[in-house]
Amino acid sequence: MVAKYIAVLAYILLIVVVAIRGSRGTKSFDDFLLGGGKVGPWMTAFSYGTAYFSAVLFIGFAGKIGWGFGLSSLWIALGNTFIGVTGVWLLLGNKIKSEAIKYQVQTMPEYLEARYNSPFLKIFTSAVLFIFLVPYTAAVFMGLSYLFEITFNLPYIYVLFFMGFFTGFYLVLGGYKSISMIDVIFGIIMTAGVITLLISTIREGGGLPNIISALKAIDPKLAAPVGPPGFIPLASLVFLISVAPFAMPQLLQKFYAVKDKKTIKTGMYASTIFALLVTGTAYFTGSLTRIFLSPERNPQAFSNGAPVFDALMPEMLVTVIPAALTVVILLLILAASMSTLASLVLISSSSFTKDLYKGFISKNASDKTLTGLVRAASAFFILLSMLLALLKPAVIVTILSISWGAIASVFLGPFIWGLFNSKVNKTGAILGSTGGLLLCLILFLTWGASMVPQAGSAGMIASLILVPVFSLFFQKKTSPQ
């Protein structure tokens, strides 16, 4: 137990040092938001990866999905890696950077306004980010707090305060420079953590052949290419979590900050390897919860015999990881969570400051005013997310899925078509964005929480289809006869 406290204290010291160093180079709004637009490949790669994969993956998501789908959940890991990481870097990296320079923009809502000449799109997408990123941030707070409760026996509210204070400390002081510097260290910690977790799990399970046999004994479908829920739920999850990064501002914002094309090429390889290791280990471990956990041995993870999904992975980690190595896993999830939190809050606060305040309230606001305001907004969004996390709404996976699906439904069609097709127009972008969100929310309210991935996927597909269809329709309607 002493080693855990020493590791956390060392971790806090590291955060303080990075925050102070980051603050020295953060003098302007551009420095705070994009690190001056000169961030290198390793910082960008680790910053992308640690923002993509948080405590929500290791605590809520891997546990629930692994329990339900078994080893077929590894398809999600492959989708995350080769679509959500490699595909995004390969197809969008250079394009986003060149478009940012062309239109002189720093945020995605700002880009959509410039590309489509639509102030409505900027205010609409900015509002969506605020509405859905706050509960997403709260879900990350909840995920880590559950783990700390089990590991340290600390009250939930203490953990929540710790996370909020120190995330806000290094973010408010150093902005993206602090994030990118500390994400390299976080990435190294996460790599060491998942390797430890993978080796420990296989060893505790008696090797891969025994693990597969044990899953087959419970249910043959748990070791099949498609798990018990079936193909459509699995495909919806792969699509939602892997394609959404093509439209998630907290991830794509990284490309606004990269230094050059060489940075993107190097970063793509680094982030792909990192993603495969992290997601593969998370979903593989989650799929084995049925083997290692039971209501008799792990009463905290079950309620009346049914699994408590947010508690499965915390119990799994305590079960398979040797006591001497639990500090490594603790730091793994702490690193993933704080990086994701910082990225989410940075997007929320910058969207409020640049897109809403400067865009519509005070267009002549000075750089000094914006820099001060974005720091204040960052602190406010962290506080708001903490307050929401205190309410412990629903389960973590549901909050995550709703947020991802809604945001991706709004941004995917207008952003992707706007980058690669000059013929799509403002009307198509507005109707595609609003239509995708509306369909996503209607289906969620109609189908319920169990169908969130399908609702999110449907909204994303609708967004991609509606933008070119309405662009073509209204182009014809308004063209000269």
Backbone torsions as a table, in degrees:
resi	resn	phi	psi	omega
1	MET	NA	-36.4	179.5
2	VAL	-60.2	-41.0	-179.3
3	ALA	-60.1	-36.7	179.4
4	LYS	-62.6	-45.0	-178.5
5	TYR	-68.8	-37.3	177.5
6	ILE	-63.3	-43.1	-179.7
7	ALA	-63.3	-41.7	-179.7
8	VAL	-67.4	-38.9	177.7
9	LEU	-64.2	-40.7	176.9
10	ALA	-64.0	-37.0	179.0
11	TYR	-63.9	-43.0	178.4
12	ILE	-62.8	-43.2	178.4
13	LEU	-59.8	-41.5	178.1
14	LEU	-60.4	-43.6	179.3
15	ILE	-61.3	-43.6	-179.6
16	VAL	-62.0	-44.5	-179.6
17	VAL	-63.1	-45.7	-179.4
18	VAL	-65.2	-39.9	179.5
19	ALA	-61.0	-42.9	-179.7
20	ILE	-66.7	-43.1	178.6
21	ARG	-64.0	-41.4	179.7
22	GLY	-65.6	-35.2	-178.8
23	SER	-66.1	-29.8	-179.3
24	ARG	-67.4	-27.5	-179.5
25	GLY	-104.0	9.8	-177.7
26	THR	-112.4	94.0	-175.7
27	LYS	-113.1	-19.2	-175.3
28	SER	-130.2	171.8	177.8
29	PHE	-63.3	-39.5	178.5
30	ASP	-63.4	-38.8	176.5
31	ASP	-62.7	-44.6	-176.2
32	PHE	-66.6	-42.6	-174.1
33	LEU	-83.9	-40.8	-171.0
34	LEU	-125.7	8.0	-178.8
35	GLY	62.4	28.4	-179.4
36	GLY	77.3	5.7	179.3
37	GLY	70.2	26.5	-176.6
38	LYS	-133.4	37.5	-177.5
39	VAL	-85.2	134.9	-175.5
40	GLY	-81.0	179.2	-172.2
41	PRO	-66.1	-43.9	-175.9
42	TRP	-70.4	-39.6	176.6
43	MET	-63.1	-42.9	-179.2
44	THR	-66.8	-42.4	-178.7
45	ALA	-62.0	-49.9	-179.1
46	PHE	-69.3	-34.1	178.7
47	SER	-65.8	-39.4	177.4
48	TYR	-65.1	-49.2	-176.1
49	GLY	-65.5	-43.7	-178.8
50	THR	-71.9	-24.9	175.1
51	ALA	-75.9	-32.5	-179.1
52	TYR	-72.2	-42.6	-172.3
53	PHE	-114.2	112.1	-175.1
54	SER	-120.9	-168.0	176.2
55	ALA	-61.4	-24.9	178.0
56	VAL	-60.3	-38.8	177.2
57	LEU	-65.3	-50.5	-172.9
58	PHE	-76.8	-29.5	-175.7
59	ILE	-96.8	-63.0	-175.1
60	GLY	-84.8	-48.3	-167.9
61	PHE	-73.5	-53.0	-177.0
62	ALA	-60.9	-35.5	179.3
63	GLY	-66.9	-50.8	-177.3
64	LYS	-67.7	-47.0	-177.5
65	ILE	-68.7	-42.0	179.0
66	GLY	-62.7	-42.0	178.6
67	TRP	-60.8	-41.2	-176.1
68	GLY	-81.1	-39.6	-172.0
69	PHE	-103.6	-13.3	-178.1
70	GLY	66.7	-146.6	-176.3
71	LEU	-67.8	-16.7	177.6
72	SER	-67.0	-13.6	175.6
73	SER	-65.7	-14.9	176.3
74	LEU	-65.0	-20.8	173.6
75	TRP	-62.0	-33.3	177.9
76	ILE	-66.4	-40.6	177.8
77	ALA	-61.0	-42.5	179.1
78	LEU	-66.5	-40.0	177.6
79	GLY	-64.6	-45.4	177.3
80	ASN	-55.6	-43.8	-174.5
81	THR	-71.8	-54.4	-169.2
82	PHE	-91.9	-14.3	173.8
83	ILE	-105.5	-55.9	-174.7
84	GLY	-71.5	-20.2	178.9
85	VAL	-113.7	-68.8	-177.4
86	THR	-57.3	-47.0	-177.9
87	GLY	-62.0	-42.5	-179.9
88	VAL	-65.0	-47.6	-179.9
89	TRP	-62.9	-42.7	-175.6
90	LEU	-70.2	-43.3	-173.0
91	LEU	-90.4	-32.3	-171.6
92	LEU	-109.3	-26.1	-171.2
93	GLY	-50.2	-61.7	-178.6
94	ASN	-65.8	-36.9	-177.2
95	LYS	-64.9	-43.9	179.5
96	ILE	-62.6	-44.2	-179.2
97	LYS	-62.8	-44.0	-179.0
98	SER	-68.2	-36.9	178.4
99	GLU	-69.6	-35.6	177.7
100	ALA	-63.1	-40.5	177.9
101	ILE	-69.1	-42.1	-178.4
102	LYS	-60.6	-46.7	-175.5
103	TYR	-95.3	-4.3	-179.9
104	GLN	56.5	55.3	-178.3
105	VAL	-122.9	160.4	-178.0
106	GLN	-124.0	-11.6	-179.4
107	THR	-134.2	163.0	179.3
108	MET	-68.3	-43.6	175.7
109	PRO	-59.2	-37.0	178.3
110	GLU	-65.2	-38.9	177.6
111	TYR	-64.4	-45.0	-179.0
112	LEU	-62.3	-37.9	176.6
113	GLU	-62.9	-46.0	-177.4
114	ALA	-69.2	-41.6	-177.0
115	ARG	-66.7	-40.6	-175.1
116	TYR	-106.4	2.0	-177.3
117	ASN	53.4	51.6	-173.8
118	SER	-136.3	98.0	173.5
119	PRO	-58.4	-30.5	179.6
120	PHE	-60.5	-44.1	-179.0
121	LEU	-61.0	-37.0	179.9
122	LYS	-66.8	-47.0	-177.6
123	ILE	-71.0	-35.2	179.5
124	PHE	-66.2	-49.8	-178.2
125	THR	-68.7	-33.4	176.5
126	SER	-65.0	-41.4	178.9
127	ALA	-65.0	-39.6	178.3
128	VAL	-61.6	-42.4	178.8
129	LEU	-60.2	-44.0	-179.5
130	PHE	-64.0	-45.8	-174.9
131	ILE	-66.7	-40.8	-173.1
132	PHE	-99.8	-20.7	178.3
133	LEU	-78.8	-27.7	178.3
134	VAL	-63.8	-50.1	176.4
135	PRO	-65.3	-31.8	176.4
136	TYR	-62.8	-44.5	177.4
137	THR	-62.5	-39.8	177.6
138	ALA	-61.5	-36.8	178.7
139	ALA	-63.2	-37.6	177.5
140	VAL	-66.2	-43.6	175.7
141	PHE	-56.4	-45.0	-178.2
142	MET	-63.6	-42.6	-177.4
143	GLY	-59.1	-47.9	-178.6
144	LEU	-71.7	-35.6	-178.0
145	SER	-62.5	-37.6	177.5
146	TYR	-60.5	-43.2	-178.4
147	LEU	-65.1	-43.6	-179.2
148	PHE	-66.1	-34.7	177.3
149	GLU	-58.2	-43.9	-177.3
150	ILE	-74.3	-41.8	-174.0
151	THR	-74.9	-42.3	-174.8
152	PHE	-108.0	-6.4	-175.5
153	ASN	57.4	37.2	179.1
154	LEU	-98.0	146.4	176.0
155	PRO	-59.4	144.4	-178.1
156	TYR	-52.4	-42.6	-175.1
157	ILE	-66.8	-31.5	178.2
158	TYR	-66.8	-43.4	179.7
159	VAL	-64.1	-41.1	-179.7
160	LEU	-61.1	-43.6	179.0
161	PHE	-64.2	-43.8	179.4
162	PHE	-57.4	-49.4	-178.8
163	MET	-61.8	-48.4	-177.0
164	GLY	-64.3	-43.7	-176.8
165	PHE	-63.6	-49.8	-173.6
166	PHE	-77.1	-30.0	172.8
167	THR	-65.6	-45.0	178.3
168	GLY	-64.0	-35.4	-177.3
169	PHE	-60.2	-53.4	-176.2
170	TYR	-78.2	-26.4	178.0
171	LEU	-73.2	-48.1	-177.2
172	VAL	-64.0	-37.3	-179.4
173	LEU	-73.9	-49.0	-169.8
174	GLY	-112.0	-10.5	179.5
175	GLY	59.5	-142.3	-174.5
176	TYR	-66.5	-26.8	177.4
177	LYS	-64.2	-43.8	176.3
178	SER	-64.4	-42.8	-179.6
179	ILE	-59.5	-50.2	-175.6
180	SER	-66.9	-36.6	178.1
181	MET	-67.2	-46.7	-176.1
182	ILE	-75.0	-23.8	179.5
183	ASP	-67.8	-28.7	174.7
184	VAL	-63.1	-44.8	178.5
185	ILE	-67.4	-43.3	177.3
186	PHE	-59.0	-41.4	-179.5
187	GLY	-62.7	-40.2	177.7
188	ILE	-65.3	-42.0	177.9
189	ILE	-62.4	-43.8	-179.9
190	MET	-63.5	-40.0	179.1
191	THR	-62.2	-47.2	177.8
192	ALA	-61.8	-38.4	-178.3
193	GLY	-66.4	-46.3	-177.2
194	VAL	-70.5	-32.6	175.2
195	ILE	-64.1	-43.3	176.8
196	THR	-60.9	-44.8	-180.0
197	LEU	-63.5	-44.0	-178.1
198	LEU	-63.5	-48.5	-178.8
199	ILE	-63.4	-43.8	-178.3
200	SER	-64.5	-40.3	-178.5
201	THR	-66.5	-45.4	-179.9
202	ILE	-64.3	-40.3	179.9
203	ARG	-65.1	-45.5	-179.9
204	GLU	-65.0	-29.4	180.0
205	GLY	-84.8	-1.6	178.3
206	GLY	79.6	20.5	179.7
207	GLY	99.2	160.9	-176.6
208	LEU	-59.8	-44.9	179.7
209	PRO	-57.3	-42.2	179.0
210	ASN	-67.2	-37.2	179.3
211	ILE	-63.3	-46.8	-179.5
212	ILE	-64.5	-40.9	178.5
213	SER	-62.7	-41.1	180.0
214	ALA	-64.5	-40.3	177.4
215	LEU	-64.8	-41.7	179.0
216	LYS	-63.0	-34.9	-179.9
217	ALA	-66.4	-32.4	177.5
218	ILE	-74.7	-49.0	178.9
219	ASP	-164.4	117.6	-178.2
220	PRO	-53.9	-30.0	-178.3
221	LYS	-68.5	-20.8	180.0
222	LEU	-68.1	-19.2	176.9
223	ALA	-110.7	10.1	-178.9
224	ALA	-90.7	164.5	178.7
225	PRO	-59.1	-29.0	176.1
226	VAL	-125.2	123.2	-175.2
227	GLY	-73.3	179.0	-175.4
228	PRO	-52.1	-39.4	-177.8
229	PRO	-64.1	-20.9	178.3
230	GLY	106.4	176.9	-172.4
231	PHE	-71.1	-45.3	-174.3
232	ILE	-63.3	-47.5	175.8
233	PRO	-59.5	-39.4	179.4
234	LEU	-66.6	-46.4	179.8
235	ALA	-62.6	-36.5	178.9
236	SER	-64.9	-41.0	178.1
237	LEU	-65.3	-44.5	179.0
238	VAL	-60.0	-45.1	-178.5
239	PHE	-64.5	-48.1	-176.4
240	LEU	-60.7	-50.1	-172.1
241	ILE	-80.6	-25.8	-176.1
242	SER	-94.0	-33.1	-178.5
243	VAL	-89.4	-28.6	179.5
244	ALA	-53.8	-35.8	178.6
245	PRO	-57.4	-20.0	175.4
246	PHE	-68.3	-6.8	-177.9
247	ALA	-138.2	9.5	-176.0
248	MET	-91.9	113.5	-175.3
249	PRO	-58.0	-36.5	-177.5
250	GLN	-66.9	-18.3	176.1
251	LEU	-95.7	-47.9	-175.9
252	LEU	-69.8	-21.7	178.1
253	GLN	-61.5	-23.2	179.5
254	LYS	-60.8	-33.0	-176.5
255	PHE	-76.5	-19.7	174.1
256	TYR	-69.0	-23.6	-173.2
257	ALA	-98.7	-7.9	-174.6
258	VAL	-69.2	156.5	-173.9
259	LYS	-78.3	-47.9	-175.9
260	ASP	-161.6	-177.9	-178.0
261	LYS	-64.8	-36.4	178.9
262	LYS	-61.5	-36.6	177.7
263	THR	-59.5	-42.3	-178.0
264	ILE	-67.2	-41.2	-179.4
265	LYS	-63.8	-47.7	179.4
266	THR	-65.3	-43.2	-179.2
267	GLY	-63.1	-32.8	-179.8
268	MET	-61.7	-46.4	-179.8
269	TYR	-65.3	-43.8	-179.0
270	ALA	-63.3	-44.8	-177.1
271	SER	-70.5	-30.8	178.3
272	THR	-66.0	-47.0	178.9
273	ILE	-62.2	-44.0	179.7
274	PHE	-60.2	-45.7	-177.5
275	ALA	-65.1	-42.0	-179.0
276	LEU	-62.8	-41.6	-179.7
277	LEU	-67.2	-46.6	-176.1
278	VAL	-69.4	-51.1	-176.4
279	THR	-71.4	-39.1	178.9
280	GLY	-59.3	-44.6	179.3
281	THR	-66.5	-43.0	-177.6
282	ALA	-61.7	-50.8	-176.9
283	TYR	-72.5	-34.2	176.6
284	PHE	-62.8	-46.6	179.1
285	THR	-64.4	-41.8	179.0
286	GLY	-61.8	-34.3	-178.7
287	SER	-70.9	-15.3	-178.2
288	LEU	-96.8	4.4	178.8
289	THR	-59.8	-31.1	179.3
290	ARG	-66.2	-27.6	-179.6
291	ILE	-79.8	-46.2	-170.7
292	PHE	-87.1	-23.4	-172.8
293	LEU	-113.2	147.5	175.6
294	SER	-154.5	157.7	179.7
295	PRO	-59.6	-29.9	-179.0
296	GLU	-73.4	-43.3	-176.5
297	ARG	-85.7	-28.2	-174.6
298	ASN	-132.4	68.2	-175.8
299	PRO	-60.7	-26.1	-179.6
300	GLN	-66.6	-22.5	-175.5
301	ALA	-94.6	4.2	-177.2
302	PHE	-137.8	151.9	176.4
303	SER	-133.9	112.3	-175.7
304	ASN	55.3	37.2	177.2
305	GLY	87.5	-12.8	-179.6
306	ALA	-94.9	142.2	-177.8
307	PRO	-67.6	138.9	170.1
308	VAL	-94.0	101.9	-165.7
309	PHE	-60.6	-36.2	-179.5
310	ASP	-70.8	-15.3	-178.9
311	ALA	-101.1	-8.1	-175.4
312	LEU	-63.0	-52.4	-175.9
313	MET	-69.6	-39.9	173.4
314	PRO	-55.2	-42.6	177.6
315	GLU	-68.1	-37.5	179.1
316	MET	-62.2	-44.1	-178.5
317	LEU	-63.7	-42.5	179.2
318	VAL	-65.2	-32.1	-176.8
319	THR	-75.0	-43.3	-171.2
320	VAL	-96.5	-20.8	-176.2
321	ILE	-90.5	128.2	174.7
322	PRO	-57.6	144.9	-175.6
323	ALA	-55.1	-35.4	-178.2
324	ALA	-68.3	-19.9	-175.7
325	LEU	-107.3	-1.7	-177.3
326	THR	-62.4	-27.7	179.1
327	VAL	-63.9	-32.8	178.0
328	VAL	-64.3	-44.7	180.0
329	ILE	-68.3	-37.9	177.8
330	LEU	-59.3	-46.2	179.7
331	LEU	-68.4	-33.0	175.8
332	LEU	-56.3	-51.5	-175.5
333	ILE	-74.8	-34.0	175.4
334	LEU	-61.6	-44.0	-180.0
335	ALA	-63.8	-47.4	-179.4
336	ALA	-60.0	-41.2	-175.5
337	SER	-69.9	-47.5	-176.0
338	MET	-66.5	-34.8	177.2
339	SER	-66.4	-45.7	178.2
340	THR	-62.3	-43.9	178.5
341	LEU	-56.6	-48.1	-178.5
342	ALA	-61.3	-42.3	-179.6
343	SER	-65.2	-42.0	179.7
344	LEU	-65.1	-44.6	-178.8
345	VAL	-67.4	-38.1	179.0
346	LEU	-60.4	-42.6	179.4
347	ILE	-66.7	-45.1	-179.9
348	SER	-60.8	-47.7	-175.8
349	SER	-70.3	-38.1	179.2
350	SER	-69.8	-35.4	178.0
351	SER	-65.1	-42.0	177.9
352	PHE	-65.2	-44.1	-174.1
353	THR	-72.7	-53.7	-173.5
354	LYS	-81.9	-45.3	-172.8
355	ASP	-81.4	-38.0	-177.9
356	LEU	-95.9	-55.1	-176.3
357	TYR	-65.6	-56.1	-178.9
358	LYS	-73.0	-32.1	-177.1
359	GLY	-72.6	-32.6	-172.4
360	PHE	-131.0	-21.9	-175.3
361	ILE	-100.5	-51.4	-177.6
362	SER	-136.3	84.2	-174.5
363	LYS	-66.9	-19.1	-179.6
364	ASN	-101.8	17.7	-179.5
365	ALA	-59.5	136.2	-178.6
366	SER	-74.5	162.9	178.8
367	ASP	-62.0	-38.1	179.2
368	LYS	-62.9	-41.9	178.5
369	THR	-63.2	-44.9	-179.6
370	LEU	-63.5	-41.2	-179.6
371	THR	-63.6	-43.0	177.2
372	GLY	-66.0	-39.5	-178.1
373	LEU	-69.1	-39.4	-178.8
374	VAL	-68.1	-31.5	175.2
375	ARG	-66.9	-44.4	179.3
376	ALA	-64.8	-40.5	179.8
377	ALA	-65.1	-36.5	178.2
378	SER	-61.2	-45.9	178.5
379	ALA	-63.1	-39.8	-179.5
380	PHE	-65.0	-43.8	-178.4
381	PHE	-67.5	-34.2	175.6
382	ILE	-64.8	-44.6	178.8
383	LEU	-61.7	-43.2	-179.8
384	LEU	-63.1	-42.4	179.2
385	SER	-65.7	-37.1	177.5
386	MET	-64.0	-42.1	179.2
387	LEU	-62.8	-40.4	178.3
388	LEU	-66.9	-40.2	179.8
389	ALA	-63.5	-29.4	177.6
390	LEU	-62.9	-27.8	-179.6
391	LEU	-77.9	-16.4	-179.4
392	LYS	49.7	59.5	-177.7
393	PRO	-72.8	135.3	174.0
394	ALA	47.8	-147.7	174.5
395	VAL	-112.2	158.5	-174.4
396	ILE	-58.9	-44.0	-175.8
397	VAL	-61.1	-40.4	-179.2
398	THR	-64.3	-44.0	179.2
399	ILE	-61.4	-45.6	179.9
400	LEU	-59.9	-48.4	-175.7
401	SER	-64.5	-42.0	178.7
402	ILE	-60.9	-47.0	-177.4
403	SER	-63.7	-47.5	180.0
404	TRP	-61.1	-47.3	-177.3
405	GLY	-63.3	-43.4	-178.4
406	ALA	-65.7	-49.2	-178.3
407	ILE	-64.0	-44.2	-179.8
408	ALA	-64.8	-36.4	178.6
409	SER	-63.9	-32.8	-179.7
410	VAL	-76.1	-43.6	-170.3
411	PHE	-93.2	-30.0	-166.7
412	LEU	-58.4	-56.1	-177.4
413	GLY	-61.8	-57.1	-179.0
414	PRO	-60.0	-38.3	-175.4
415	PHE	-73.1	-50.1	-176.7
416	ILE	-66.5	-47.4	179.4
417	TRP	-65.9	-35.8	178.9
418	GLY	-64.0	-35.2	179.4
419	LEU	-70.8	-37.5	-167.4
420	PHE	-115.2	-4.3	-178.7
421	ASN	-138.9	116.7	-177.0
422	SER	-77.2	-10.5	-174.7
423	LYS	-87.7	-18.0	178.5
424	VAL	-70.1	144.2	-172.3
425	ASN	-120.6	-180.0	-175.5
426	LYS	-59.8	-45.1	-177.8
427	THR	-61.8	-45.0	178.4
428	GLY	-61.9	-41.1	-179.3
429	ALA	-65.2	-43.7	-179.2
430	ILE	-65.7	-47.2	-178.2
431	LEU	-69.2	-34.7	177.5
432	GLY	-67.7	-41.5	-179.1
433	SER	-67.6	-51.7	-179.5
434	THR	-68.3	-37.9	179.9
435	GLY	-65.7	-41.4	178.3
436	GLY	-62.4	-44.5	178.9
437	LEU	-64.4	-44.0	-178.6
438	LEU	-61.4	-44.9	179.5
439	LEU	-63.5	-42.9	179.5
440	CYS	-58.1	-48.2	-177.2
441	LEU	-70.8	-38.1	178.6
442	ILE	-63.0	-45.8	-179.6
443	LEU	-65.9	-37.1	178.0
444	PHE	-63.7	-45.9	-179.9
445	LEU	-66.8	-31.3	-179.1
446	THR	-79.9	-46.2	-174.9
447	TRP	-85.3	-27.3	-179.4
448	GLY	94.2	176.9	-173.6
449	ALA	-63.0	-30.3	-177.2
450	SER	-68.4	-16.5	-177.0
451	MET	-112.5	21.6	-178.9
452	VAL	-58.1	-45.4	179.6
453	PRO	-58.8	-40.4	179.3
454	GLN	-66.4	-39.1	178.9
455	ALA	-65.5	-43.8	178.4
456	GLY	-63.8	-43.4	179.6
457	SER	-63.4	-40.1	179.2
458	ALA	-64.1	-41.4	178.1
459	GLY	-63.4	-40.4	179.0
460	MET	-65.2	-44.7	178.9
461	ILE	-63.1	-42.0	178.8
462	ALA	-61.2	-42.3	179.0
463	SER	-60.0	-43.0	179.9
464	LEU	-66.5	-35.0	-177.3
465	ILE	-81.5	-42.9	-172.8
466	LEU	-67.3	-34.8	-177.7
467	VAL	-58.8	-54.3	179.8
468	PRO	-70.1	-33.5	-178.7
469	VAL	-64.6	-50.5	-180.0
470	PHE	-69.3	-32.4	176.2
471	SER	-62.0	-44.4	179.8
472	LEU	-67.4	-42.3	-177.7
473	PHE	-63.7	-48.8	-177.1
474	PHE	-76.9	-21.4	173.4
475	GLN	-67.8	-41.7	178.5
476	LYS	-66.3	-40.5	-176.5
477	LYS	-64.9	-33.0	-174.9
478	THR	-100.3	-4.6	-178.5
479	SER	-74.8	152.1	-179.9
480	PRO	-62.4	142.0	178.6
481	GLN	-84.4	NA	NA
